[in-house]
Amino acid sequence: MKTKEKVQNLFSKAKKDESWLNKAHWRKENRYWLDRSFDIAVEVLIAIKAQKMTQVELAEKLGVSSQYVNKLLKGQENLTLDTIGKLEKVLGISLIEVQTSSKEVESVSHSELEEKT
């Protein structure tokens, strides 16, 4: 059997690995929150370094495992608002800002908000 035939035979028997393609599609579909998660991870890393805090100490203060903090700091975790709020409180930083017009907020009373929900 010639080399060319051997190569063709190997390719025909080989399993096609398309997992990389599936991962690429997933990253593309989730790009927005992955980018935001990465940005948050960088800010958290800067804060814990500035406060000379370890990942284990951060985990204890958040009430989560150190493995979860490690995942969070890799910037690939889809964080909840609850988790972001805890991070902000524990580290004394702001991670997300909501833009509102003060005039709009002042013109809507608390009772009006309750009526709408």
Residue frames as qw, qx, qy, qz and C-alpha x, y, z in Angstrom:
[[0.000, 0.890, 0.456, 0.000, 0.00, 0.00, 0.00],
 [0.409, 0.478, -0.017, 0.777, 1.36, 3.37, -0.98],
 [0.215, -0.163, -0.445, 0.854, 1.78, 6.24, 1.49],
 [0.300, -0.080, -0.163, -0.936, -1.05, 8.21, -0.08],
 [0.634, -0.261, -0.625, -0.373, -3.42, 5.25, 0.27],
 [0.500, -0.235, -0.684, 0.476, -2.35, 4.72, 3.89],
 [0.017, -0.076, -0.249, 0.965, -3.07, 8.36, 4.72],
 [0.483, -0.138, -0.353, -0.789, -6.46, 8.25, 3.01],
 [0.634, -0.247, -0.731, -0.045, -7.27, 5.01, 4.87],
 [0.336, -0.198, -0.583, 0.713, -6.34, 6.60, 8.21],
 [0.182, 0.020, 0.043, -0.982, -8.46, 9.68, 7.52],
 [0.562, -0.191, -0.542, -0.595, -11.46, 7.59, 6.50],
 [0.630, -0.301, -0.701, 0.145, -11.30, 5.61, 9.77],
 [0.238, -0.005, -0.433, 0.870, -10.60, 8.60, 12.01],
 [0.084, -0.750, -0.632, 0.177, -13.41, 10.13, 14.02],
 [0.197, 0.602, 0.140, 0.761, -14.14, 13.69, 13.09],
 [0.361, -0.455, -0.507, 0.637, -13.61, 15.91, 16.12],
 [0.046, 0.634, 0.331, 0.698, -15.94, 18.86, 15.86],
 [0.468, -0.679, -0.467, 0.320, -15.94, 19.76, 19.54],
 [0.352, -0.242, 0.028, 0.904, -13.71, 22.77, 18.79],
 [0.055, -0.323, -0.486, -0.810, -16.33, 24.02, 16.37],
 [0.427, -0.668, -0.594, -0.136, -19.11, 23.63, 18.93],
 [0.494, -0.540, -0.277, 0.623, -17.02, 25.53, 21.49],
 [0.225, -0.010, 0.240, 0.944, -16.33, 28.29, 18.97],
 [0.227, -0.522, -0.566, -0.597, -20.07, 28.65, 18.24],
 [0.513, -0.665, -0.512, 0.180, -20.83, 28.73, 21.97],
 [0.429, -0.363, -0.096, 0.822, -18.20, 31.45, 22.58],
 [0.057, 0.206, 0.391, 0.895, -19.61, 33.48, 19.70],
 [0.364, -0.604, -0.598, -0.381, -23.18, 33.18, 21.00],
 [0.585, -0.712, -0.336, 0.193, -22.11, 34.12, 24.54],
 [0.555, 0.337, -0.090, 0.755, -19.49, 36.72, 23.67],
 [0.160, -0.742, -0.029, -0.651, -21.20, 39.67, 25.37],
 [0.710, -0.670, 0.044, -0.212, -21.48, 38.18, 28.86],
 [0.898, -0.059, -0.064, 0.431, -18.09, 36.46, 28.53],
 [0.381, 0.526, -0.080, 0.756, -16.49, 39.85, 27.82],
 [0.391, -0.726, 0.044, -0.564, -18.32, 41.42, 30.77],
 [0.906, -0.418, -0.062, 0.032, -17.36, 38.51, 33.02],
 [0.762, 0.186, -0.114, 0.610, -13.72, 38.94, 32.02],
 [0.078, 0.658, -0.080, 0.745, -13.87, 42.68, 32.77],
 [0.658, -0.659, 0.016, -0.363, -15.36, 41.96, 36.20],
 [0.939, -0.172, -0.109, 0.277, -12.70, 39.31, 36.88],
 [0.533, 0.410, -0.149, 0.725, -9.95, 41.84, 36.14],
 [0.233, -0.691, 0.087, -0.679, -11.51, 44.41, 38.49],
 [0.850, -0.502, -0.033, -0.153, -11.88, 41.80, 41.24],
 [0.865, 0.060, -0.147, 0.475, -8.26, 40.70, 40.80],
 [0.254, 0.567, -0.154, 0.768, -7.08, 44.30, 41.05],
 [0.503, -0.665, 0.044, -0.550, -9.16, 44.81, 44.22],
 [0.922, -0.379, -0.068, 0.034, -8.01, 41.66, 46.01],
 [0.731, 0.224, -0.167, 0.623, -4.37, 42.41, 45.18],
 [0.025, 0.640, -0.115, 0.760, -4.75, 46.00, 46.43],
 [0.652, -0.586, 0.108, -0.469, -6.32, 44.72, 49.65],
 [0.115, 0.461, -0.862, 0.176, -3.71, 41.95, 49.97],
 [0.768, -0.040, 0.402, -0.497, -6.52, 39.42, 50.13],
 [0.148, -0.194, 0.931, 0.270, -6.18, 35.82, 49.02],
 [0.489, -0.082, -0.603, -0.625, -8.71, 33.96, 46.88],
 [0.428, -0.275, -0.840, 0.189, -9.43, 31.75, 49.90],
 [0.067, -0.302, -0.460, 0.832, -10.19, 34.79, 52.06],
 [0.344, 0.100, -0.260, -0.897, -12.45, 36.20, 49.36],
 [0.491, -0.163, -0.798, -0.309, -14.28, 32.87, 49.13],
 [0.298, -0.317, -0.760, 0.482, -14.82, 32.83, 52.89],
 [0.083, 0.283, 0.224, -0.929, -16.18, 36.39, 52.89],
 [0.448, 0.087, -0.432, -0.778, -18.51, 35.57, 49.99],
 [0.686, -0.053, 0.580, -0.436, -19.62, 32.27, 51.52],
 [0.854, 0.445, -0.151, -0.224, -18.57, 30.27, 48.45],
 [0.920, -0.159, 0.196, 0.299, -15.91, 27.70, 47.68],
 [0.249, -0.673, 0.407, 0.565, -12.40, 28.69, 46.66],
 [0.428, 0.143, 0.767, 0.456, -12.98, 26.68, 43.48],
 [0.236, 0.818, 0.522, 0.052, -15.89, 28.97, 42.60],
 [0.123, -0.905, 0.108, 0.392, -13.75, 32.07, 43.18],
 [0.423, -0.319, 0.650, 0.545, -11.10, 30.52, 40.92],
 [0.372, 0.486, 0.721, 0.325, -13.72, 30.04, 38.17],
 [0.053, 0.938, 0.302, -0.160, -14.93, 33.58, 38.68],
 [0.247, -0.793, 0.302, 0.467, -11.40, 34.97, 38.34],
 [0.478, 0.004, 0.703, 0.526, -10.91, 33.16, 35.05],
 [0.243, 0.372, -0.116, -0.888, -13.64, 35.41, 33.63],
 [0.301, 0.000, -0.808, -0.507, -15.77, 32.59, 32.28],
 [0.046, -0.360, -0.860, 0.358, -18.53, 32.51, 34.86],
 [0.164, -0.545, -0.456, -0.684, -22.00, 33.86, 34.10],
 [0.163, -0.064, -0.610, 0.773, -22.39, 35.89, 37.27],
 [0.173, -0.723, -0.658, -0.123, -25.72, 36.65, 38.90],
 [0.060, -0.769, 0.017, -0.637, -26.61, 40.10, 40.19],
 [0.764, -0.638, -0.033, -0.087, -26.54, 38.58, 43.68],
 [0.857, -0.111, 0.020, 0.503, -22.92, 37.48, 43.25],
 [0.380, 0.544, 0.048, 0.747, -21.91, 40.81, 41.72],
 [0.367, -0.804, -0.052, -0.465, -23.56, 42.62, 44.63],
 [0.849, -0.506, -0.005, 0.152, -21.71, 40.46, 47.16],
 [0.732, 0.175, 0.033, 0.658, -18.41, 41.13, 45.39],
 [0.100, 0.713, 0.059, 0.691, -19.08, 44.87, 45.43],
 [0.586, -0.758, -0.027, -0.283, -19.93, 44.81, 49.14],
 [0.895, -0.333, 0.024, 0.297, -17.01, 42.61, 50.23],
 [0.672, 0.140, 0.123, 0.717, -14.42, 44.45, 48.13],
 [0.104, -0.753, -0.213, 0.614, -15.89, 47.95, 48.48],
 [0.132, -0.212, 0.530, 0.810, -15.90, 48.52, 44.73],
 [0.611, 0.492, 0.221, -0.579, -18.47, 49.21, 42.03],
 [0.413, -0.081, 0.816, 0.396, -18.64, 46.65, 39.23],
 [0.142, 0.504, 0.716, 0.461, -21.87, 47.63, 37.47],
 [0.063, 0.306, 0.222, -0.924, -23.44, 51.04, 37.15],
 [0.231, 0.608, 0.745, 0.145, -27.01, 51.61, 36.04],
 [0.103, 0.041, 0.142, 0.984, -27.59, 54.83, 34.16],
 [0.024, -0.707, -0.706, 0.013, -30.80, 56.60, 35.15],
 [0.071, 0.544, 0.097, 0.830, -32.03, 60.13, 34.77],
 [0.136, -0.164, -0.658, 0.722, -32.50, 61.70, 38.19],
 [0.385, 0.062, -0.018, -0.921, -35.51, 63.65, 36.86],
 [0.641, -0.067, -0.632, -0.429, -37.20, 60.42, 35.78],
 [0.467, -0.143, -0.800, 0.349, -36.54, 58.78, 39.13],
 [0.014, 0.124, 0.438, -0.891, -37.79, 61.81, 41.10],
 [0.460, 0.015, -0.207, -0.863, -41.00, 62.03, 39.05],
 [0.708, -0.145, -0.636, -0.271, -42.05, 58.46, 39.84],
 [0.468, -0.538, 0.448, -0.539, -43.16, 57.91, 43.40],
 [0.093, -0.220, 0.960, -0.147, -42.73, 54.64, 45.25],
 [0.546, 0.289, 0.624, -0.479, -46.49, 54.03, 45.32],
 [0.620, 0.593, -0.185, -0.479, -46.68, 54.48, 41.55],
 [0.237, 0.459, -0.849, -0.113, -44.02, 51.83, 41.12],
 [0.295, 0.001, 0.897, -0.328, -45.97, 49.42, 43.31],
 [0.624, 0.454, 0.296, -0.563, -49.13, 50.02, 41.26],
 [0.529, 0.601, -0.459, -0.385, -47.31, 49.13, 38.04],
 [0.159, 0.344, -0.925, 0.023, -46.07, 45.77, 39.36]]
